[in-house]
Amino acid sequence: MPKFLQRRWHGYHTVWAFLLLLVLIIIVSIYNWALGVVSLFLSGTLCFTMLKAELSFRRNLVEYINGLSFRIKRVEGEALGTLPLGIILYGEDRSVEWNNRYAGEIFSRKSLVGEPLTELLPDLLQTAAGGPPVKREAGKEGIQKEVRMEISVDERYYQAVVIPSERLLYLYEITELIDLRQRYEEEKLALGILLMDNLDEAAQGMDDQQRTSLIAKVTSEITEWAKQFEVYLRRLSSERYMMLLNYRSLQALEESRFVILDEVREMTADLKVPMTLSIGLAFGAESASELGALAQSSLDMALGRGGDQAAVKAGQRLSFYGGKSNAAEKRTRVRARVIAHALRDLIQESDRVIIMGHRNPDIDAVGASIGLLRAAQMYNVDADIVLEGPNPSITRMLEQLRRDEELYSSFISTEQALQVMTEHTLLIVVDTHKASMTMEPRLVQYASRIVVVDHHRRGEEFINEAVLVYLEPYASSTCELVTELLQYIHEKVKLSTLEATMLLAGITVDTKHFALHTGSRTFEAAGFLRRLGADTILIQRMLKEDLQEYISKAEIIKHARMVYDHIALVVTAPGMKIPQLLIAQTADTLLGMTNVLASFVISERPDGLIGISARSLGRMNVQVVMEKLGGGGHLTNAAVQLEGTSKEAEARLLEVLAEIEAKEGLFE
């Protein structure tokens, strides 16, 4: 503060002092007029001096305030011009009305006045730029919330703060912060497990030297691949490796579509069973222990889908790469024997066994349920099969089952199953591993012990609470798996002719009369059932086609067209409702046509949903296609149900096919 302000007398007490002095002068003048005149003169001189000083103070104060105001305005202008912060005022038409110097430097021009804001900042949402003009009502200003967002200008990044009520925009550079954030994200830890998933099968019949040579050859290829993508590889066993990498390397691996899968398979193609790899990767967990658990879960997912693929769990995203080959059939039955003994113990410890398949069960689901029903009955444990109403795919099967009253009485409704379920009840889920697809999801929720027996490739949804899981994608059908379990679950297996026939019917249907997806163990299971009296003539009668259905199928096939040279695509006319079974049968029939490697049939179903059935001969993974649409299935057999119209479903399917063709090709 200036010194003249500190020296100034404040207040009006001087006025009262002069009034008092005047009174005293008057009193003195009464007694001595000469002394009064002198006092009056002296008082006048003092008053004049003080008045002059006050006027000088006021003059100096006005000059100081004016000078200070000028300095403030000048500094304010300099600050707005040189401050590393862009300031833009825009009008109601969203064009620039004023900008400071730094804002002009951002856009490499001196003045931005008149420029449309949407052209200067195309990344800036129009609503954020101000929206409609601010309304003022009843003397109150309409205030909108400020918007903050990141934008880029000429490869530089800025934080934009928009205040719509003032039509004001701030821009300050955050390029360094963005670079640091990107670097932080790229250097986050990802953890993976790599497994030679069929080493025993590939090395079958080799001596120790040949086996060691094979492992060394594959290990060398894996090591070179890891170096190329900056992955730290640590060998845990002869067939298992741990992978440490950052997110940048993980992105590079995903962009390469995990070429190591194809390289190892092609390198060992001369073997009877080519070597395949399975990879489980995880990223985005808070702790290393959680990351390890997710990596193992991803590996289990890859193995559950048949191996020869990579599963990547990144946050909420789960992606699959590879999986173009069929699951390698396991030649050893050790796992089947172990699972059978574990299942036997669980059955004996239970007071009741409830067996349940998927919604709208097929012959495979019902046949497998009958096989497990017999397994429980061999140990004198009460068992029931959950079946809620017939459907076209099992109508003839149920007609045959009605002839056996004892067997048919074992079928109960979902409500009955809920009533009889106790804490010690064992629930066996067959032909599916997704709780949402079961006959009654509430049974899965209430059951204390669950067993899953399935042959589908594992999807993201899974019954994680299961105490025993027998999921083998190499198997042709669930009936094949159950048949193998029956051979080990009891010393003397007893199946009636009808029960053996139903199990064989499930295998026959899922293999298209032993034409697709069969292995040596498929025929061994079929031979075992045939020895127990399975009636192949009865199966033939059950699977006969209705003439009207055959004509309907021919009508659908008339609308088929070829896409991508080898894919048959059928889209039925709007309003034409076709049962799911007929849609699937049509897709199967199309595979028998010349030059057709895959088929897709799209039609509206009686329930209003749009059904898509997909089939292939093995060179195309239709499961991946259906998963991208929300469905699933096998490499050669998959489906999905969508809402909307047939045309919309067709557009989505073609979009997915184009995406896969662009990234990795549709056919192997």
C-alpha positions in Angstrom: 0.0 0.0 0.0 1.4 3.5 -0.8 2.8 5.5 2.1 0.5 8.5 1.7 -2.4 6.2 2.5 -0.7 5.0 5.6 -0.1 8.6 6.8 -3.7 9.8 6.2 -6.0 10.6 9.0 -9.1 8.4 8.7 -12.6 9.3 9.7 -14.4 12.6 10.5 -13.1 13.1 14.1 -11.0 16.1 12.8 -14.3 17.9 11.9 -15.5 17.6 15.5 -12.2 18.7 16.7 -12.3 21.9 14.7 -15.9 22.6 15.9 -14.7 22.2 19.5 -11.8 24.5 18.8 -14.1 27.1 17.4 -16.3 27.0 20.5 -13.2 27.5 22.7 -12.0 30.4 20.5 -15.4 32.1 21.0 -15.2 31.6 24.8 -11.6 33.0 24.8 -12.7 36.0 22.7 -15.3 36.9 25.3 -12.6 37.4 27.9 -9.7 38.5 25.7 -10.6 39.5 22.1 -6.9 40.0 21.0 -6.1 36.4 22.1 -9.3 35.2 20.3 -8.3 36.9 17.0 -4.9 35.2 17.1 -6.4 31.8 17.9 -8.9 32.2 15.1 -6.1 33.0 12.6 -4.1 30.1 13.7 -7.1 27.8 13.5 -7.9 29.1 9.9 -4.3 28.4 8.8 -4.4 24.9 10.2 -7.8 24.2 8.5 -6.5 25.5 5.2 -3.4 23.3 5.4 -5.4 20.2 6.2 -8.0 20.9 3.4 -5.1 21.3 0.9 -3.6 18.0 2.1 -7.0 16.2 1.7 -7.4 17.5 -1.9 -3.8 16.4 -2.7 -4.5 12.9 -1.3 -7.7 12.6 -3.4 -5.8 13.6 -6.5 -3.0 11.1 -5.8 -5.6 8.3 -5.1 -7.4 8.9 -8.4 -4.1 8.8 -10.3 -3.1 5.6 -8.5 -6.4 3.8 -9.2 -6.3 4.8 -12.8 -2.8 3.6 -13.2 -3.5 0.4 -11.4 -6.6 -0.2 -13.6 -4.6 0.4 -16.7 -1.9 -2.0 -15.5 -4.4 -4.7 -14.7 -6.1 -4.4 -18.1 -2.8 -4.5 -19.9 -1.6 -7.6 -17.9 -5.0 -9.2 -18.3 -4.7 -8.8 -22.1 -1.2 -10.0 -22.1 -2.2 -13.0 -20.0 -5.1 -14.0 -22.3 -2.8 -13.6 -25.2 0.2 -15.5 -23.9 -1.4 -18.0 -21.5 -1.0 -21.6 -22.7 -4.8 -22.0 -22.7 -7.0 -21.6 -25.8 -10.1 -19.5 -25.2 -12.9 -19.3 -27.8 -16.2 -17.5 -27.6 -18.8 -18.7 -30.1 -22.2 -17.4 -31.1 -25.6 -19.0 -31.2 -24.9 -20.3 -34.8 -21.8 -22.0 -33.4 -19.4 -19.9 -35.2 -16.3 -18.3 -33.5 -16.8 -14.7 -32.4 -13.5 -14.2 -30.6 -10.4 -16.2 -29.8 -7.1 -15.5 -27.9 -3.7 -15.8 -29.4 -3.0 -19.4 -28.2 -6.3 -20.7 -29.7 -5.1 -19.3 -33.0 -1.8 -21.1 -32.6 -3.6 -24.4 -32.0 -5.2 -24.2 -35.4 -2.2 -22.5 -37.1 -3.9 -19.3 -37.9 -4.1 -15.8 -36.4 -7.8 -15.3 -36.2 -10.6 -17.9 -36.1 -13.5 -15.4 -36.1 -16.3 -16.5 -38.4 -15.1 -20.1 -38.6 -17.8 -22.8 -37.8 -16.9 -24.6 -34.6 -18.0 -28.0 -36.0 -15.4 -27.6 -38.8 -12.6 -26.6 -36.4 -13.4 -29.4 -34.0 -15.2 -32.2 -35.8 -14.6 -34.5 -32.8 -16.6 -32.2 -30.6 -20.2 -33.2 -30.2 -22.7 -30.7 -31.5 -24.7 -30.9 -28.3 -21.6 -30.2 -26.3 -20.9 -27.1 -28.4 -24.0 -25.4 -27.0 -27.1 -27.1 -28.3 -30.1 -24.8 -28.6 -29.7 -21.2 -27.4 -29.9 -20.8 -23.6 -33.4 -19.6 -22.6 -33.9 -16.9 -19.9 -37.2 -17.1 -18.1 -38.6 -15.0 -15.2 -35.3 -13.1 -14.8 -33.3 -16.3 -14.3 -30.6 -17.5 -16.6 -30.9 -21.1 -18.0 -27.7 -22.8 -17.0 -26.5 -25.9 -18.6 -23.8 -28.2 -17.2 -20.3 -27.8 -18.5 -18.9 -30.6 -20.7 -15.4 -32.0 -20.6 -14.0 -34.2 -23.4 -10.7 -35.0 -25.1 -10.2 -34.0 -28.7 -7.3 -34.2 -31.2 -6.0 -31.4 -33.5 -3.2 -32.1 -35.9 -1.9 -35.1 -33.9 -2.0 -33.1 -30.7 -4.5 -33.8 -27.9 -6.4 -31.2 -25.9 -8.9 -31.2 -23.1 -11.9 -29.2 -24.2 -14.1 -27.6 -21.5 -17.4 -26.3 -22.9 -19.6 -23.9 -20.9 -22.8 -23.8 -23.0 -24.4 -21.1 -20.8 -21.6 -18.7 -21.7 -20.9 -20.2 -25.2 -17.3 -20.4 -24.0 -14.7 -23.0 -24.9 -11.4 -23.7 -23.2 -8.7 -25.8 -24.8 -5.5 -26.9 -23.0 -3.0 -29.4 -24.2 -2.8 -32.8 -22.7 -0.6 -34.6 -25.3 2.0 -35.5 -22.7 -0.6 -36.9 -20.4 -2.2 -38.9 -23.2 1.2 -40.3 -24.2 1.9 -41.3 -20.6 -1.6 -42.9 -20.2 -1.1 -44.8 -23.5 2.3 -46.0 -22.4 0.8 -47.0 -19.0 -1.9 -49.0 -20.8 0.5 -50.6 -23.2 2.9 -51.7 -20.5 0.3 -53.3 -18.3 1.0 -56.9 -17.5 -0.7 -59.7 -19.4 -0.2 -63.4 -18.4 -0.7 -66.5 -20.4 -0.3 -70.3 -20.4 0.7 -72.2 -23.6 0.0 -75.9 -23.7 0.8 -78.7 -26.2 -2.7 -80.0 -25.9 -2.3 -83.3 -27.7 1.3 -84.3 -27.1 0.4 -87.8 -26.0 -1.7 -88.5 -29.1 0.8 -86.9 -31.4 3.7 -88.9 -29.9 1.8 -92.2 -29.8 4.1 -95.0 -30.9 7.3 -92.9 -30.8 10.3 -94.0 -28.8 11.9 -91.7 -26.3 14.4 -90.2 -28.8 11.7 -89.4 -31.4 9.4 -87.9 -28.7 12.3 -85.7 -27.4 13.1 -84.7 -31.0 9.4 -83.7 -31.6 9.2 -81.7 -28.4 12.5 -79.9 -29.2 11.4 -79.1 -32.7 8.1 -77.6 -31.5 9.8 -75.8 -28.5 12.3 -74.1 -30.9 9.4 -72.9 -33.1 7.5 -71.5 -30.0 10.7 -69.8 -28.7 11.3 -68.0 -32.0 7.7 -66.9 -32.0 7.9 -65.6 -28.5 11.1 -63.6 -29.3 9.4 -62.1 -32.3 6.5 -60.7 -30.2 8.6 -59.8 -27.1 7.0 -62.5 -24.9 8.9 -63.9 -22.0 8.5 -67.7 -22.0 9.1 -69.9 -19.1 8.9 -73.7 -19.4 6.8 -75.3 -16.6 6.8 -78.9 -17.9 7.4 -80.8 -21.1 4.1 -79.5 -22.5 3.3 -76.4 -20.6 4.7 -72.9 -20.7 4.1 -69.6 -18.9 3.9 -66.4 -20.9 4.7 -62.9 -19.5 4.0 -60.0 -21.8 2.6 -56.5 -21.9 -0.6 -55.2 -23.5 1.3 -53.9 -26.6 2.6 -57.4 -27.3 -0.8 -58.9 -26.7 -2.3 -56.5 -29.3 0.4 -57.6 -31.7 -0.4 -61.2 -31.1 -4.1 -60.6 -31.7 -3.4 -58.8 -34.9 -1.3 -61.7 -36.1 -4.2 -64.1 -35.2 -1.8 -66.2 -33.2 0.1 -67.6 -36.2 2.0 -70.0 -34.0 -1.1 -72.2 -34.0 -1.0 -72.7 -37.7 2.8 -72.9 -37.9 3.0 -75.8 -35.3 0.1 -77.7 -36.9 1.6 -77.4 -40.4 5.1 -78.2 -39.1 3.8 -81.5 -37.7 1.3 -82.3 -40.5 3.3 -85.4 -41.5 2.5 -87.1 -38.2 -0.6 -89.3 -37.9 -2.0 -86.8 -35.4 -0.6 -83.2 -36.0 0.6 -81.4 -32.9 -1.7 -78.6 -31.8 -1.4 -75.8 -29.2 -3.8 -74.2 -26.9 -3.2 -70.7 -25.4 -5.0 -69.0 -22.5 -4.2 -65.3 -22.0 -5.6 -62.8 -19.5 -5.3 -59.0 -19.1 -6.8 -56.3 -17.1 -7.1 -57.9 -13.6 -6.2 -55.9 -10.5 -3.7 -58.5 -9.0 -1.3 -61.0 -10.4 -3.1 -63.9 -8.6 -6.4 -62.9 -10.3 -4.6 -62.6 -13.6 -3.2 -66.2 -13.2 -6.6 -67.5 -12.4 -8.1 -65.8 -15.5 -5.3 -67.2 -17.7 -6.0 -70.7 -16.5 -9.7 -70.2 -17.0 -9.0 -69.0 -20.6 -6.9 -72.1 -21.2 -9.7 -74.3 -19.9 -12.0 -72.4 -22.3 -9.7 -73.1 -25.2 -9.4 -76.8 -24.3 -13.1 -77.0 -23.8 -13.7 -75.8 -27.3 -11.5 -78.5 -28.7 -8.0 -77.0 -28.4 -5.9 -75.7 -31.3 -6.9 -72.2 -30.5 -6.2 -69.2 -28.2 -8.6 -67.7 -25.8 -8.0 -64.1 -24.6 -9.8 -62.6 -21.6 -9.3 -58.8 -21.5 -11.6 -57.2 -19.0 -15.1 -58.1 -20.1 -14.0 -59.1 -23.6 -13.4 -62.8 -24.4 -12.0 -63.5 -27.8 -11.1 -66.7 -29.6 -8.5 -67.2 -32.3 -7.8 -70.3 -34.4 -10.0 -73.4 -33.8 -10.1 -74.2 -37.5 -9.4 -77.9 -37.0 -11.6 -80.5 -35.4 -10.8 -81.5 -31.9 -8.3 -84.3 -31.8 -9.8 -87.6 -30.7 -8.1 -88.9 -27.5 -7.0 -92.5 -28.0 -6.7 -93.3 -24.3 -9.8 -94.0 -22.3 -8.2 -93.1 -19.0 -10.2 -90.0 -18.6 -13.4 -91.8 -19.3 -12.7 -94.4 -16.7 -11.7 -91.7 -14.1 -14.9 -89.7 -14.8 -17.0 -92.9 -14.6 -15.7 -93.9 -11.2 -16.2 -90.3 -9.9 -19.7 -90.3 -11.2 -20.4 -93.6 -9.7 -19.3 -92.3 -6.2 -21.5 -89.2 -6.6 -24.5 -91.3 -7.6 -24.1 -93.6 -4.6 -23.8 -90.6 -2.2 -27.1 -89.1 -3.5 -30.6 -89.8 -2.4 -31.9 -89.0 -5.9 -30.5 -88.3 -9.4 -32.2 -85.8 -11.7 -31.1 -85.7 -15.3 -31.8 -82.7 -17.5 -31.0 -81.7 -21.1 -31.4 -78.4 -23.0 -34.5 -76.7 -24.0 -36.3 -78.3 -27.0 -34.3 -81.5 -26.4 -33.2 -83.6 -29.4 -32.6 -87.4 -29.7 -29.0 -87.0 -28.5 -30.1 -85.3 -25.2 -32.9 -87.7 -24.5 -30.8 -90.8 -25.4 -27.9 -89.7 -23.1 -30.4 -89.0 -20.3 -31.8 -92.6 -20.7 -28.2 -94.0 -20.4 -27.5 -92.1 -17.2 -30.9 -93.0 -15.8 -29.9 -96.7 -16.2 -26.5 -96.0 -14.5 -28.3 -94.6 -11.5 -30.8 -97.5 -11.4 -27.9 -100.0 -11.5 -27.0 -98.7 -8.0 -30.6 -98.6 -6.8 -30.8 -94.8 -6.6 -34.0 -93.1 -7.6 -33.6 -91.2 -10.9 -35.8 -89.1 -13.1 -35.5 -87.3 -16.4 -36.8 -83.8 -16.8 -38.9 -83.3 -19.9 -41.3 -80.5 -20.5 -43.6 -81.3 -23.4 -42.7 -83.0 -26.7 -41.3 -81.3 -29.8 -41.1 -82.4 -33.4 -37.5 -83.8 -33.2 -38.4 -86.4 -30.5 -42.1 -87.1 -31.3 -41.4 -90.6 -32.8 -38.8 -91.3 -30.1 -41.4 -90.7 -27.4 -43.9 -92.9 -29.2 -41.4 -95.8 -28.9 -40.6 -94.9 -25.2 -44.3 -95.1 -24.3 -44.3 -98.8 -25.0 -42.0 -99.2 -21.9 -44.2 -98.0 -19.0 -41.4 -98.3 -16.4 -39.0 -96.2 -18.5 -41.6 -93.7 -19.6 -42.7 -93.1 -16.0 -39.2 -91.8 -15.2 -39.9 -88.7 -17.2 -41.2 -85.8 -15.0 -42.0 -82.1 -15.5 -39.8 -79.2 -14.3 -42.2 -78.4 -11.4 -42.1 -82.0 -10.2 -38.3 -81.9 -10.3 -38.3 -78.8 -8.2 -40.5 -80.4 -5.7 -38.5 -83.6 -5.3 -35.1 -81.9 -5.2 -33.3 -82.0 -1.9 -29.9 -81.0 -0.6 -28.5 -84.4 -1.4 -29.9 -84.6 -4.9 -27.5 -85.0 -7.8 -28.3 -83.0 -10.9 -26.8 -84.2 -14.2 -26.9 -81.8 -17.1 -26.4 -83.4 -20.5 -25.8 -82.1 -24.0 -25.3 -78.5 -22.9 -23.0 -76.6 -20.5 -24.9 -73.3 -20.3 -27.4 -72.9 -17.5 -29.6 -70.5 -19.5 -30.1 -73.2 -22.1 -31.1 -76.0 -19.8 -34.7 -77.2 -19.5 -35.1 -75.4 -16.2 -32.4 -72.9 -15.0 -33.8 -72.9 -11.5 -32.8 -76.5 -11.1 -29.2 -75.5 -11.7 -29.5 -72.7 -9.3 -31.0 -74.8 -6.5 -28.9 -78.0 -6.9 -26.0 -78.4 -4.4 -24.1 -80.9 -6.7 -24.1 -80.7 -10.5 -22.4 -82.9 -13.1 -22.0 -81.7 -16.7 -21.7 -84.2 -19.6 -21.4 -82.5 -23.0 -19.7 -82.7 -26.3 -20.1 -79.0 -27.5 -17.2 -76.6 -27.7 -17.1 -74.6 -24.5 -18.6 -71.1 -24.6 -18.2 -68.1 -22.4 -21.2 -69.1 -20.3 -20.5 -72.1 -18.2 -21.8 -73.9 -15.1 -18.8 -73.1 -12.9 -20.4 -74.7 -9.8 -20.3 -78.2 -11.3 -18.4 -80.7 -9.1 -17.7 -82.9 -12.1 -17.4 -81.9 -15.8 -17.0 -84.3 -18.7 -16.8 -82.0 -21.7 -15.1 -83.6 -24.8 -15.6 -81.7 -28.0 -13.9 -84.5 -30.0 -16.9 -86.8 -29.3 -19.6 -87.1 -31.9 -22.4 -86.9 -29.4 -23.3 -86.9 -25.8 -24.6 -90.4 -26.3 -21.1 -91.5 -27.3 -19.7 -90.1 -24.0 -22.4 -91.7 -21.9 -21.9 -95.1 -23.7 -18.2 -95.0 -22.7 -19.1 -94.0 -19.1 -21.5 -97.0 -18.9 -18.7 -99.4 -19.8 -16.7 -98.3 -16.7 -19.4 -97.3 -14.2 -20.5 -100.8 -13.5 -18.9 -104.3 -13.9 -22.0 -105.7 -15.5 -23.8 -103.2 -17.7 -27.4 -104.1 -18.3 -29.3 -102.1 -20.9 -32.6 -103.1 -22.5 -32.9 -103.2 -26.2 -34.9 -100.0 -26.2 -32.4 -98.1 -24.0 -29.4 -99.3 -26.2 -31.4 -98.3 -29.3 -32.0 -94.8 -28.0 -28.3 -94.3 -27.3 -27.4 -95.5 -30.7 -30.0 -93.2 -32.2 -28.4 -90.2 -30.6 -25.1 -91.1 -32.1 -26.7 -91.8 -35.5 -28.4 -88.4 -35.6 -25.5 -86.3 -34.5 -23.1 -88.0 -37.0 -25.6 -87.8 -39.9 -25.6 -91.6 -40.1 -21.9 -91.9 -39.3 -20.9 -89.5 -42.1 -19.6 -86.5 -40.1 -17.7 -85.9 -36.9 -16.8 -89.5 -36.3 -13.7 -91.1 -34.8 -12.7 -94.7 -34.0 -14.2 -94.3 -30.5 -17.6 -93.4 -32.1 -17.7 -96.8 -33.9 -16.5 -98.6 -30.8 -19.4 -97.1 -28.8 -21.8 -98.0 -31.6 -20.4 -101.6 -31.7 -20.9 -101.9 -27.9 -24.5 -100.8 -28.1 -25.1 -103.1 -31.1 -23.8 -106.0 -29.0 -26.3 -105.1 -26.3 -29.2 -105.4 -28.8 -29.6 -101.9 -30.3 -32.2 -102.1 -33.1 -30.9 -100.3 -36.2 -34.2 -100.9 -38.1 -36.1 -99.2 -35.3 -33.7 -96.2 -35.6 -34.3 -96.1 -39.3 -38.1 -96.0 -38.7 -37.7 -93.2 -36.1 -35.6 -91.1 -38.5 -37.8 -91.4 -41.5 -38.8 -88.1 -43.1 -42.4 -87.1 -43.6 -43.3 -86.5 -47.3 -44.8 -83.1 -46.6 -41.7 -82.0 -44.7 -39.5 -83.2 -47.6 -41.6 -81.1 -50.0 -41.3 -78.1 -47.7 -37.6 -78.6 -47.5 -37.4 -78.6 -51.3 -39.4 -75.4 -51.4 -36.9 -73.8 -49.1 -33.9 -75.0 -51.0 -35.3 -73.4 -54.2 -34.3 -70.0 -52.8 -30.7 -71.0 -52.1 -27.9 -68.9 -53.6 -24.1 -69.2 -53.4 -21.9 -66.6 -51.6 -18.1 -66.7 -51.3 -18.2 -69.4 -54.0 -18.7 -72.3 -51.6 -21.4 -71.1 -49.1 -25.0 -71.9 -49.7 -27.3 -69.3 -48.2 -31.1 -69.5 -47.9 -33.4 -66.7 -46.7 -37.0 -67.6 -46.6 -39.8 -65.2 -47.6 -41.1 -62.8 -45.0 -44.0 -64.3 -43.0 -43.0 -67.9 -43.8 -42.7 -69.6 -40.4 -40.6 -72.8 -40.3 -39.9 -75.1 -37.3 -36.3 -75.1 -36.1 -35.9 -78.8 -36.9 -36.8 -78.2 -40.5 -34.4 -75.3 -40.7 -31.6 -77.5 -39.4 -32.5 -80.4 -41.8 -32.5 -78.0 -44.7 -29.0 -76.8 -43.8 -27.9 -80.5 -43.6 -29.3 -81.2 -47.0 -27.5 -78.3 -48.6 -24.2 -79.8 -47.5 -24.8 -82.7 -49.9 -24.8 -80.3 -52.9 -21.8 -80.1 -55.2 -19.2 -77.4 -54.4 -20.9 -76.6 -51.1 -18.5 -76.4 -48.1 -20.9 -74.6 -45.7 -24.6 -73.7 -45.5 -26.7 -71.2 -43.7 -30.5 -71.2 -43.6 -32.4 -68.2 -42.2 -36.1 -68.3 -41.5 -38.7 -67.0 -39.1 -39.8 -69.6 -36.5 -43.3 -70.2 -35.2 -42.3 -68.5 -31.9 -41.5 -65.2 -33.8 -37.7 -65.4 -33.5 -35.4 -65.7 -36.5 -33.6 -69.0 -36.6 -30.2 -69.5 -38.3 -28.8 -73.0 -38.8 -25.2 -73.3 -39.9 -23.4 -76.4 -41.2 -20.0 -77.1 -42.7 -17.9 -80.0 -43.8 -15.0 -79.0 -41.5 -13.1 -76.5 -43.6 -15.1 -73.6 -42.1 -15.7 -73.0 -38.4 -19.4 -72.1 -38.3 -19.3 -72.0 -34.5 -17.2 -68.8 -34.6 -19.7 -67.3 -37.0 -22.7 -68.1 -34.8 -20.9 -66.9 -31.7 -20.4 -63.5 -33.2 -24.2 -63.4 -33.6 -24.9 -64.6 -30.0 -25.2 -68.3 -30.6 -22.9 -71.3 -30.6 -22.4 -75.0 -31.3 -19.7 -77.0 -33.0 -17.1 -76.4 -35.7 -19.4 -78.1 -38.2 -22.8 -77.6 -36.6 -24.0 -74.3 -35.0 -27.1 -72.2 -34.7 -28.5 -68.9 -33.3 -31.9 -67.3 -32.6 -32.3 -63.6 -33.2 -35.0 -61.0 -32.9 -36.0 -58.8 -35.8 -36.6 -59.8 -39.5 -35.1 -62.3 -41.8 -33.5 -59.5 -43.9 -31.9 -58.0 -40.8 -30.5 -61.4 -39.8 -29.2 -61.9 -43.3 -27.4 -58.5 -43.2 -25.8 -59.3 -39.9 -24.7 -62.7 -41.1 -23.1 -61.3 -44.3 -21.4 -58.6 -42.2 -19.8 -61.2 -39.9 -18.8 -63.4 -42.9 -17.1 -60.3 -44.5 -15.3 -59.5 -41.3 -13.9 -63.0 -40.9 -13.0 -63.2 -44.6 -11.1 -59.9 -44.3 -9.2 -60.9 -41.2 -8.3 -64.6 -41.6 -10.3 -66.1 -44.4 -13.4 -68.2 -44.3 -12.0 -71.5 -45.3 -8.9 -73.4 -43.9 
